Amino acid sequence: MKIRTVGPEDSAAVIALWQAVFPEYANPAFPQRNVESSIRRKLAAGDGLFWLGEADARVIGTAMAGYDGHRGWLYSFCVHPKWRGGGHGRSLLRHAEAALHALGCPKVNLQVASSNHGGIGFWRANGYVQDDVLGFGRRLG
């Protein structure tokens, strides 16, 4: 798998991947999960913390990160189900962690749905532990 930064020309392939991996993104009750808007906003940020994994000329995974000087975050991290189990997720994760570490990031956070047992297993297998916190959110606008 080759890992590279996402560019505007990759939007359609990333959208197709996310629609296959994250069915909840199609739920109109969560407009903040609009894939087109999410990609557009992240690319506009211009921080270079958005990568894709390619194999056989296909986008098979993504990792989006953010860093605010306090802690890093991972978002929209996925590998297409047909490509799981081959170390691609681990490679994307290590790539994102290395980039955040190079920026001085001391800790990485992420959120995973409590019903995503496969995802929870992946994060635990890669050294992530559940923080004893409650997640809160509020939509703006």
PyRosetta script that sets phi, psi and omega in degrees:
from pyrosetta import init, pose_from_sequence

init()
pose = pose_from_sequence("MKIRTVGPEDSAAVIALWQAVFPEYANPAFPQRNVESSIRRKLAAGDGLFWLGEADARVIGTAMAGYDGHRGWLYSFCVHPKWRGGGHGRSLLRHAEAALHALGCPKVNLQVASSNHGGIGFWRANGYVQDDVLGFGRRLG")
pose.set_psi(1, 136.2)
pose.set_omega(1, 174.8)
pose.set_phi(2, -100.7)
pose.set_psi(2, 134.5)
pose.set_omega(2, 177.8)
pose.set_phi(3, -110.3)
pose.set_psi(3, 131.5)
pose.set_omega(3, 177.0)
pose.set_phi(4, -148.2)
pose.set_psi(4, 165.5)
pose.set_omega(4, 179.5)
pose.set_phi(5, -70.3)
pose.set_psi(5, 140.9)
pose.set_omega(5, 177.5)
pose.set_phi(6, -74.2)
pose.set_psi(6, 138.1)
pose.set_omega(6, 174.0)
pose.set_phi(7, -121.1)
pose.set_psi(7, 169.4)
pose.set_omega(7, -179.4)
pose.set_phi(8, -55.8)
pose.set_psi(8, -31.7)
pose.set_omega(8, -179.4)
pose.set_phi(9, -68.5)
pose.set_psi(9, -12.1)
pose.set_omega(9, -179.4)
pose.set_phi(10, -93.3)
pose.set_psi(10, -3.8)
pose.set_omega(10, -172.3)
pose.set_phi(11, -54.6)
pose.set_psi(11, -48.3)
pose.set_omega(11, -176.7)
pose.set_phi(12, -61.5)
pose.set_psi(12, -41.6)
pose.set_omega(12, -179.8)
pose.set_phi(13, -68.7)
pose.set_psi(13, -38.4)
pose.set_omega(13, 178.4)
pose.set_phi(14, -66.9)
pose.set_psi(14, -43.0)
pose.set_omega(14, 178.5)
pose.set_phi(15, -59.3)
pose.set_psi(15, -45.8)
pose.set_omega(15, 179.8)
pose.set_phi(16, -60.7)
pose.set_psi(16, -42.0)
pose.set_omega(16, 178.4)
pose.set_phi(17, -62.8)
pose.set_psi(17, -50.2)
pose.set_omega(17, -177.7)
pose.set_phi(18, -61.9)
pose.set_psi(18, -37.2)
pose.set_omega(18, 178.3)
pose.set_phi(19, -65.7)
pose.set_psi(19, -31.1)
pose.set_omega(19, 178.3)
pose.set_phi(20, -77.5)
pose.set_psi(20, -33.3)
pose.set_omega(20, -173.1)
pose.set_phi(21, -95.0)
pose.set_psi(21, -34.9)
pose.set_omega(21, -174.8)
pose.set_phi(22, -116.4)
pose.set_psi(22, 79.1)
pose.set_omega(22, -179.2)
pose.set_phi(23, -60.4)
pose.set_psi(23, -25.0)
pose.set_omega(23, 179.7)
pose.set_phi(24, -66.2)
pose.set_psi(24, -18.6)
pose.set_omega(24, 178.5)
pose.set_phi(25, -66.2)
pose.set_psi(25, -18.6)
pose.set_omega(25, 178.9)
pose.set_phi(26, -86.6)
pose.set_psi(26, -2.1)
pose.set_omega(26, -177.1)
pose.set_phi(27, -77.7)
pose.set_psi(27, 113.8)
pose.set_omega(27, -177.8)
pose.set_phi(28, -65.4)
pose.set_psi(28, -12.3)
pose.set_omega(28, 177.3)
pose.set_phi(29, -71.5)
pose.set_psi(29, -11.7)
pose.set_omega(29, -178.8)
pose.set_phi(30, -124.9)
pose.set_psi(30, 74.4)
pose.set_omega(30, -176.3)
pose.set_phi(31, -63.2)
pose.set_psi(31, -20.4)
pose.set_omega(31, 178.3)
pose.set_phi(32, -69.0)
pose.set_psi(32, -12.1)
pose.set_omega(32, 179.3)
pose.set_phi(33, -94.4)
pose.set_psi(33, 14.4)
pose.set_omega(33, 177.2)
pose.set_phi(34, -63.3)
pose.set_psi(34, 114.7)
pose.set_omega(34, -171.7)
pose.set_phi(35, -64.5)
pose.set_psi(35, -40.7)
pose.set_omega(35, -179.8)
pose.set_phi(36, -61.8)
pose.set_psi(36, -45.9)
pose.set_omega(36, 179.8)
pose.set_phi(37, -65.7)
pose.set_psi(37, -40.6)
pose.set_omega(37, 180.0)
pose.set_phi(38, -61.4)
pose.set_psi(38, -45.7)
pose.set_omega(38, -179.8)
pose.set_phi(39, -65.0)
pose.set_psi(39, -46.2)
pose.set_omega(39, -179.5)
pose.set_phi(40, -59.2)
pose.set_psi(40, -45.0)
pose.set_omega(40, -179.7)
pose.set_phi(41, -65.7)
pose.set_psi(41, -41.0)
pose.set_omega(41, -179.1)
pose.set_phi(42, -66.8)
pose.set_psi(42, -43.7)
pose.set_omega(42, 178.4)
pose.set_phi(43, -63.8)
pose.set_psi(43, -35.8)
pose.set_omega(43, 178.7)
pose.set_phi(44, -66.4)
pose.set_psi(44, -27.9)
pose.set_omega(44, 178.9)
pose.set_phi(45, -63.8)
pose.set_psi(45, -31.0)
pose.set_omega(45, 175.2)
pose.set_phi(46, 63.9)
pose.set_psi(46, 27.5)
pose.set_omega(46, -177.3)
pose.set_phi(47, -91.1)
pose.set_psi(47, -6.3)
pose.set_omega(47, 178.5)
pose.set_phi(48, 71.6)
pose.set_psi(48, 14.8)
pose.set_omega(48, -176.8)
pose.set_phi(49, -102.4)
pose.set_psi(49, 45.3)
pose.set_omega(49, -180.0)
pose.set_phi(50, -143.1)
pose.set_psi(50, 114.9)
pose.set_omega(50, -173.6)
pose.set_phi(51, -125.5)
pose.set_psi(51, 158.9)
pose.set_omega(51, 171.4)
pose.set_phi(52, -130.3)
pose.set_psi(52, 156.3)
pose.set_omega(52, 173.9)
pose.set_phi(53, -109.5)
pose.set_psi(53, 133.0)
pose.set_omega(53, 179.8)
pose.set_phi(54, -119.1)
pose.set_psi(54, 140.7)
pose.set_omega(54, 172.6)
pose.set_phi(55, -147.1)
pose.set_psi(55, 138.2)
pose.set_omega(55, -178.8)
pose.set_phi(56, 52.1)
pose.set_psi(56, 40.1)
pose.set_omega(56, 178.7)
pose.set_phi(57, 60.8)
pose.set_psi(57, 26.1)
pose.set_omega(57, 178.6)
pose.set_phi(58, -126.9)
pose.set_psi(58, 144.4)
pose.set_omega(58, 173.8)
pose.set_phi(59, -77.2)
pose.set_psi(59, 118.2)
pose.set_omega(59, -176.4)
pose.set_phi(60, -114.4)
pose.set_psi(60, -8.3)
pose.set_omega(60, -179.8)
pose.set_phi(61, -163.9)
pose.set_psi(61, 160.5)
pose.set_omega(61, 175.8)
pose.set_phi(62, -141.3)
pose.set_psi(62, 155.8)
pose.set_omega(62, 171.9)
pose.set_phi(63, -144.9)
pose.set_psi(63, 123.2)
pose.set_omega(63, 176.7)
pose.set_phi(64, -115.7)
pose.set_psi(64, 134.0)
pose.set_omega(64, -179.2)
pose.set_phi(65, -129.2)
pose.set_psi(65, 161.5)
pose.set_omega(65, 174.2)
pose.set_phi(66, -142.6)
pose.set_psi(66, 150.4)
pose.set_omega(66, 177.3)
pose.set_phi(67, -144.4)
pose.set_psi(67, 125.7)
pose.set_omega(67, -176.7)
pose.set_phi(68, -110.4)
pose.set_psi(68, 11.7)
pose.set_omega(68, -177.8)
pose.set_phi(69, 91.4)
pose.set_psi(69, -10.3)
pose.set_omega(69, -179.4)
pose.set_phi(70, -111.0)
pose.set_psi(70, -51.6)
pose.set_omega(70, 176.0)
pose.set_phi(71, -154.5)
pose.set_psi(71, 160.3)
pose.set_omega(71, 178.3)
pose.set_phi(72, -97.0)
pose.set_psi(72, 159.2)
pose.set_omega(72, 177.8)
pose.set_phi(73, -133.3)
pose.set_psi(73, 147.8)
pose.set_omega(73, 172.9)
pose.set_phi(74, -113.8)
pose.set_psi(74, 137.4)
pose.set_omega(74, -178.4)
pose.set_phi(75, -135.5)
pose.set_psi(75, 154.7)
pose.set_omega(75, 172.5)
pose.set_phi(76, 44.7)
pose.set_psi(76, 44.1)
pose.set_omega(76, 179.1)
pose.set_phi(77, -87.9)
pose.set_psi(77, 123.5)
pose.set_omega(77, -178.6)
pose.set_phi(78, -161.2)
pose.set_psi(78, 160.1)
pose.set_omega(78, 168.3)
pose.set_phi(79, -132.9)
pose.set_psi(79, 135.4)
pose.set_omega(79, 179.4)
pose.set_phi(80, -55.8)
pose.set_psi(80, 138.3)
pose.set_omega(80, -177.1)
pose.set_phi(81, -52.4)
pose.set_psi(81, -34.1)
pose.set_omega(81, -179.4)
pose.set_phi(82, -68.3)
pose.set_psi(82, -17.0)
pose.set_omega(82, -175.6)
pose.set_phi(83, -111.1)
pose.set_psi(83, 6.0)
pose.set_omega(83, -179.2)
pose.set_phi(84, -76.0)
pose.set_psi(84, 154.9)
pose.set_omega(84, 176.6)
pose.set_phi(85, 91.7)
pose.set_psi(85, -1.6)
pose.set_omega(85, -178.6)
pose.set_phi(86, -107.2)
pose.set_psi(86, 11.9)
pose.set_omega(86, 179.3)
pose.set_phi(87, 87.5)
pose.set_psi(87, 2.5)
pose.set_omega(87, -178.2)
pose.set_phi(88, -67.1)
pose.set_psi(88, -41.4)
pose.set_omega(88, 177.3)
pose.set_phi(89, -61.8)
pose.set_psi(89, -44.3)
pose.set_omega(89, 178.6)
pose.set_phi(90, -61.3)
pose.set_psi(90, -41.0)
pose.set_omega(90, 178.5)
pose.set_phi(91, -64.1)
pose.set_psi(91, -44.2)
pose.set_omega(91, 176.6)
pose.set_phi(92, -62.0)
pose.set_psi(92, -42.2)
pose.set_omega(92, -179.6)
pose.set_phi(93, -62.4)
pose.set_psi(93, -48.6)
pose.set_omega(93, -179.8)
pose.set_phi(94, -62.4)
pose.set_psi(94, -35.6)
pose.set_omega(94, 177.4)
pose.set_phi(95, -63.0)
pose.set_psi(95, -47.9)
pose.set_omega(95, 179.8)
pose.set_phi(96, -64.7)
pose.set_psi(96, -43.1)
pose.set_omega(96, 178.7)
pose.set_phi(97, -61.7)
pose.set_psi(97, -41.5)
pose.set_omega(97, -180.0)
pose.set_phi(98, -63.9)
pose.set_psi(98, -40.9)
pose.set_omega(98, 179.1)
pose.set_phi(99, -65.0)
pose.set_psi(99, -42.7)
pose.set_omega(99, 178.4)
pose.set_phi(100, -66.5)
pose.set_psi(100, -41.7)
pose.set_omega(100, 178.9)
pose.set_phi(101, -60.7)
pose.set_psi(101, -40.3)
pose.set_omega(101, 179.3)
pose.set_phi(102, -63.1)
pose.set_psi(102, -24.1)
pose.set_omega(102, 177.1)
pose.set_phi(103, -86.2)
pose.set_psi(103, -2.3)
pose.set_omega(103, -179.2)
pose.set_phi(104, 93.7)
pose.set_psi(104, 11.5)
pose.set_omega(104, -177.9)
pose.set_phi(105, -68.1)
pose.set_psi(105, 124.2)
pose.set_omega(105, -178.3)
pose.set_phi(106, -89.8)
pose.set_psi(106, -17.8)
pose.set_omega(106, -174.7)
pose.set_phi(107, -155.3)
pose.set_psi(107, 143.3)
pose.set_omega(107, 178.2)
pose.set_phi(108, -114.4)
pose.set_psi(108, 134.7)
pose.set_omega(108, 176.1)
pose.set_phi(109, -117.3)
pose.set_psi(109, 158.6)
pose.set_omega(109, 173.1)
pose.set_phi(110, -158.3)
pose.set_psi(110, 165.4)
pose.set_omega(110, 174.5)
pose.set_phi(111, -122.1)
pose.set_psi(111, 141.0)
pose.set_omega(111, 177.0)
pose.set_phi(112, -136.7)
pose.set_psi(112, 138.4)
pose.set_omega(112, 179.7)
pose.set_phi(113, -60.5)
pose.set_psi(113, 138.0)
pose.set_omega(113, -178.2)
pose.set_phi(114, -63.1)
pose.set_psi(114, -19.6)
pose.set_omega(114, 179.0)
pose.set_phi(115, -87.6)
pose.set_psi(115, -5.3)
pose.set_omega(115, -177.9)
pose.set_phi(116, -89.3)
pose.set_psi(116, 76.5)
pose.set_omega(116, -174.6)
pose.set_phi(117, -64.5)
pose.set_psi(117, -37.0)
pose.set_omega(117, 177.0)
pose.set_phi(118, -63.8)
pose.set_psi(118, -42.5)
pose.set_omega(118, 177.8)
pose.set_phi(119, -64.4)
pose.set_psi(119, -42.5)
pose.set_omega(119, 179.0)
pose.set_phi(120, -60.9)
pose.set_psi(120, -43.2)
pose.set_omega(120, 177.6)
pose.set_phi(121, -62.2)
pose.set_psi(121, -40.7)
pose.set_omega(121, 178.3)
pose.set_phi(122, -60.7)
pose.set_psi(122, -48.7)
pose.set_omega(122, -177.1)
pose.set_phi(123, -64.6)
pose.set_psi(123, -42.5)
pose.set_omega(123, 178.2)
pose.set_phi(124, -63.1)
pose.set_psi(124, -41.1)
pose.set_omega(124, 179.6)
pose.set_phi(125, -65.1)
pose.set_psi(125, -19.4)
pose.set_omega(125, -179.6)
pose.set_phi(126, -104.8)
pose.set_psi(126, 20.1)
pose.set_omega(126, 172.3)
pose.set_phi(127, 88.4)
pose.set_psi(127, 6.8)
pose.set_omega(127, 179.2)
pose.set_phi(128, -88.5)
pose.set_psi(128, 141.0)
pose.set_omega(128, 179.6)
pose.set_phi(129, -122.5)
pose.set_psi(129, 153.8)
pose.set_omega(129, 179.5)
pose.set_phi(130, -73.8)
pose.set_psi(130, 124.6)
pose.set_omega(130, 175.4)
pose.set_phi(131, -77.8)
pose.set_psi(131, 147.2)
pose.set_omega(131, 178.8)
pose.set_phi(132, -87.5)
pose.set_psi(132, 69.0)
pose.set_omega(132, 179.9)
pose.set_phi(133, -137.6)
pose.set_psi(133, 164.0)
pose.set_omega(133, 172.3)
pose.set_phi(134, -108.4)
pose.set_psi(134, 136.8)
pose.set_omega(134, 176.9)
pose.set_phi(135, -87.7)
pose.set_psi(135, 133.5)
pose.set_omega(135, 176.2)
pose.set_phi(136, -124.8)
pose.set_psi(136, 153.6)
pose.set_omega(136, 177.9)
pose.set_phi(137, -154.1)
pose.set_psi(137, 159.3)
pose.set_omega(137, 176.9)
pose.set_phi(138, -150.0)
pose.set_psi(138, 127.7)
pose.set_omega(138, 177.0)
pose.set_phi(139, -75.6)
pose.set_psi(139, 137.8)
pose.set_omega(139, 177.6)
pose.set_phi(140, -104.6)
pose.set_psi(140, 131.4)
pose.set_omega(140, 176.6)
pose.set_phi(141, 84.9)
pose.dump_pdb("model.pdb")
